[in-house]
Amino acid sequence: NGDMDARGGFTLENESRVEEEELGEQRDDDATVLTTASIIEGGGILCMNRRQTWTVLVYLTTLLPALIFSDIGPVLSLTGAVGGSCISYIGPGLVYLGCNGESFLDKVGGWVDRWRRSKGYTTNSGGTERVSEDDLPMEGDATLELARAAFTYASIQDGSKPLWYYLFLFPWWCSIANYGAERMDKKVAAATALSNSSPMHEDDGNKETLPPPTNWDFTVTVFFILFGLVSAIAGVVSNVSVQLGAA
């Protein structure tokens, strides 16, 4: 049979074939949605996703000590010291540093690159790509600047680094920022694929662009993380010392 019959309409055989093809495309779209949704939710244990797993773990960590100890005052003191510091200071700081990991690495890479240049060390300047004639500014327009490739975690690690890089714990901050940047790329790619498979699409022209983080923003972020760590350690030590003195 041809695609159309003598009167110009689809035959029954061709109609069934078209329906099968449409159902196959729909199944592929459903599989894509499930795959991207699983990437966004992350992995968990048993039949739970990551969010449900963490909810159960937090519930068990609060339930088991209450069932074991007759006096939960020390337990509440420890959980308040550690949990309060994590929720109020450490957690928000790590989330902000991870979500803006690429900007943080670019800033630190620029600082390290300037130090390397001042000391006469070789540097990749954050961009190893060659400049072509098309990249050069137009004749008569001196305000145009060449686009510079952003510094990455690999460019920071590859080469000499100043003393302040280690004194201010930048290896730790850069590692957190690099991990967050990699995870953010995967999340954004999965969310983009999920939104593209959805029948509803938002108008990109109505989306607002947030300003890039500044040096002061990252300074406050690092201060929050350090302050939270110090608060958690001080709270645990004080609670343990009180319990040992009471015993």
N, C-alpha and C positions, 0 to 999 in steps of 0.2 A: 504494500500500500504506500502511496505517496503521503506527503505531509498534509495535503488537502484533498478532499474528494472533488467530484465533478462540479458540485454546486459552490465550491469555494469554502467549504466548512471542514473542520477537523473530523477525522474518522474516530470511531470508538477506540481503536488501537492506539492512535496517536494521542488522544486525550488521556488515556491511562498512562502512556509513557511520559507525558508532560507532568501529570500529577506525581508520578514517581520521582521525577527529577526535582520538582518543587519540594517534596518531602525530604529528599536527600540533602538539598541545600539547607532546609530548616534544621535537620539533625546536625549538620556541620556547624551551623550557627549556635545551636544549643551546646554543642561540645566546646566551642570556643568560649562561650559565656561561662561554662562550668570551669574551664581551665583557668581563665583570667580571674574568676572569683576565688578559686582555690589559691592562686598566687597572692591575691590581696589579703585573704584571711590568714594565710600561712598554715603551717603544719601543727598538729597537736598529737595527743595520745588517744588510743582506742578510736572511738567514733566521734570524738570532739575536735573542733577546730582550735586554733590557738587562743582565741578569746575565751571560749568555754573552758579550755584547759587551765588558763590562768585564774579564772573565777573559782574553779574547784580547788586549786592549790591554795589560793588565799583563804578560802573558806575552811579548808582542813588545817592550815597553820594557825588559825584562830580557834578552831573547835577542839583540836587534840590537847593543847595545853590546858584549856578550861576543864577537860575531862580528867586529866592526869593530876593536876595540882589542886589542893584544897583552898589555898590562898592565891588568887590570881592577881593580887596587887603587884608583885614583882613582874609577872608576865605582861601586865598592862603597861608597866613602866618601861620595860624593854621594847615592847612593840610600839609604844608611843614615841620613844626616842628614835628608833630606827625608821619606823613607818612615817612619822611626821617629817623627818629630815628628807626622806626619799620623795614624798609627795610634794612637799613645799619647795625644796631647793634642788636636790640632785636630779629628780626626774624631769622637771621642766628645763633645766639646763642642758641635760643630755639630749632631750628631744629637739631643742632649738639648735644645738650644735650639729646634730645629725641631719636635720632638715636643711640646714644651710651649709652643709659640708663642703660643697664645691666653692662657695664664696670664701669660706674660711681658709681652705687650702690655697686658693688663689692669692689671698692677702699674705699668708705666711710665706708662700713661694716667692712673692715679690720682695718681701723683707730679706729673705735668705739670698735671693739673687743679687740684690743691691750690695749685701755684705760680701758676697763672692767677687763681685766686680771691683769693690774697693780694695780687696786683698790681692787681686790679680789672678784669682782662680778661674778655671774654665767653667762656663755656665751654658746651659741650653736656652736660657732666657724664656723658658716656658713655651717656646715654639720652635720646633725643629724643621718646620716646613719652609721650603724655598719661596722667595718672593718673586713673582712673575711681573711682567710689564703691566698686566691688567690690574695688579694690586697697587701700583704706584698712583699717587694723587694726579688729578687732571692738571693740565698745564694752566697756570694762572690762578689756581686755587690752593693757597698755602695753608688753609685751615683744615684740610682733610688729613686724617691720621691713618697709618697702617693698622689693620686689625691684628691684635696680638693673641696668640693662643693662650688659654688659661693654664696656669700652673697646676700640676697634678701631684698626687702623693708620691708617685714614682720620681718625678723631677726633684722633689724636695729631698727624698731619701738618697738620691744618686749624687753624691758629692760631699764636700766639706760643709760643716755647719758651725755657726758661732756658739760661744759658750752660753749665751742667754737662751739659746734654743733648748738646752738641757736643764738650765736652772729653773726656767718657768714651765717645765713639764710639757713642752710642745710635742715631744714624741707621742705622749699619751693623747693630747688633744687632736693631733693630726690623725692618729689611728682611729679615734672615735669619729672624726669628721669623714674620713675615707670610708669607714664602714657604713655610716649613715648615707653618704652620697651614693654608694653602690646600691643600697636597699631602696633609696628614693627613686633611682633610675628604674629599678624593676617594678616598683609600685606604680610609677607614672605610666610606664609602658603597658602594664596590665590594665590600669584604669582607662587609658586611651583606647585600648582594644575593646574593653567592655562598653565604653560609651559609643564607639563606632558601630558596634553590633546592635545597639539599642535603636528602636525606631524614632526616638525623640532625640534631637540634637539641639544643643544650646547655640545661641548666636555668639560667636567669638568676639564680635565687635562690642558687646556689652560687658565683657569681662574686664575687671580692673587689675592692673599690674601693681603689685606691691613694690615699694622701694627696696633696694638692696640693703642688706645689713651693714652697719657701720662698725668701726673699730670699737666704739663705746658699747655697742650691743654685744659684741663678743667678749669684751672685758667684764660686763655685768654677768654674762653667761658663765664664764670661768669662775668668777667670784661666787656665784650661787652654788656651783658644784663643790668648790672647796669648802665653803661655809657649811654646806650640808654634810659633807664628810666629817668635818671637825665636830659638828653638833652631834652627829650620830655616835662617833667614837667617844666623845665626852659623856654623852648620856648613858652609853653602855658601861663605861668604866665607873661612873658615879653610882649606877644602880648595883653593879657587882660589889663595889666597895661597901655600900650600905648593907647589903645582904650578908657579906662576910663579917662585918662589924656586929650585926645583930645576932649572928650565930655564935 
